[in-house]
Every structure is written in C-alpha cells, then in structure tokens.
Amino acid sequence: MLTNEEKAGLKGRGMIISKDGEHFVARILTENGTVTSDQLRALADAADRYAEGSVGFTSRLSVEMPGVAYENIDPLETFLNNNGMEIGGTGPKIRPVACCKGTVCVHGLIDTQGFAAELHEKFYKGWHDVTLPAKFKIAVGGCPNNCIKPSLNDFGISGWMRVNEAGERVPGYKITLGGLWGKSQRVGTPVEGVFSKEQVLSILDQSLKIWMEEAEPKERFGRYLDRVGADAFIARLQF
Ligand code: SF4
C-alpha cells in the first residue's frame, strides 16, 4: 500500500492515481499537440504492454494512458523515453504548452505548432526545475477564432496581423494575462497591442519573474493580478 506521500511523489512525475486507488494514469507529454506515426505506434505498444490497452487525449493535447500497475511505472517510463517521449506535466510548474492546428489550418496566421515547440523548449523544459507559486498554463492560438481558448490560460497568445516598421502587414501576436478555467474562472486581461515574437517571449519572461517574486503561496497568476491590479501590472512590463 503506497503512502499519500509516495502517491504525491508519483503524481509529480506524471503518474496520477486512478479512482480504484491502485492503478495509475500516465500523463505523456506532447510538445505541440502532435506525435509522429512512430510515436503513435509506440504508444499503442506501451498501452498493450504496460497498461490496459487504451489512450485518451486531454483538452490540452497531452496523452493519458490509464490502468498502469505500480510495478509497470518504471518499465513504461523507460519504454517511452526510448521512443522519444516522456511523462510529466503536473505540479506547480509551467505546464506543457497547448496550441491549435494553426500551422496547417487555412485560417492560421502564425505557425502555432512551431511556436509551441519553441515555448516548450524555452519555458516547459527551461523552467522545469523552477517551483512556481502555482501551476502556469500557456496556449497558442492561430487566429482570432481562438479554438484553443488562449484567454482561459495564465498566458494566452493569439495570431493576428500587425503593421511593421516598414508599413507592411505581417503576422503578429496578441496576449492575454491571467486566464483561469476550473473551479475558479477568469478571462485573461488583454495587453493592448499586437506584438512581435521577441516581445511575446520577453513579456512572458517578465510576467513569470514578477509573479514568482510577489505571489502568495498557491496564488494563481490571475488571482495575483486581481490583487495587485492588472493595469498596474501591465504598466510595469517593458515592451
Ligand atoms: S484558432 Fe484559427 S488557426 Fe487555430 S484552429 Fe481555430 S480557426 Fe484554425
């Protein structure tokens, strides 16, 4: 029988205890909501060998594999790692980045999957060892249709058009801050303007650092913005 502490430790690795109190659900990451056909075949093999033969896709486009027995956790993780995949994506950290299909969608103004992969490297992996006040979700949408609901994420990015210094219309990015969806809900506060990718990366980095410094324990970014004033917070950002 596992202790609650051991279960919490496994959850931190991406293995979430099931309703039966005995088996685990493996949360398997995608870096931009896509997997290769080889990875799909490996996921099917893994589900047959180490779980109950099924996988589900979460609303944030991670893969969940239910029915993993405790003794199968390590072999499953090794098998997935050997096939270029990993488990994780839980806890008070930057969560795996969600994005829409804007890269291939006819309405897509930006390369959502490419940008999500870049954010995965820089922020999901780059900040992996940083414990935050609370979880922090990022989503990238390809156009104003907002299929992935960026404004319900802590940091929402949407593709729009902007006019550059040469007066040309080029793709750009709108940003919302502090969105929440769950027991407590908040639509993200828009930052006025349409930004370049470099500006988006800088605003994300600044937002994380200020929130980390000033948040109460377990205070989500949106609730922190409500406390300090979203407009006052935005006025402190350099862009
Ligand atoms: S948000 Fe726009 S680009 Fe993304 S899937 Fe929806 S319609 Fe396509």
Residues whose N, C-alpha, C, O or C-beta is under 5 A from the ligand:
A	BS01	SF4	C100 K101 G102 C105 H107 G108 G141 G142 C143 N145 N146 C147
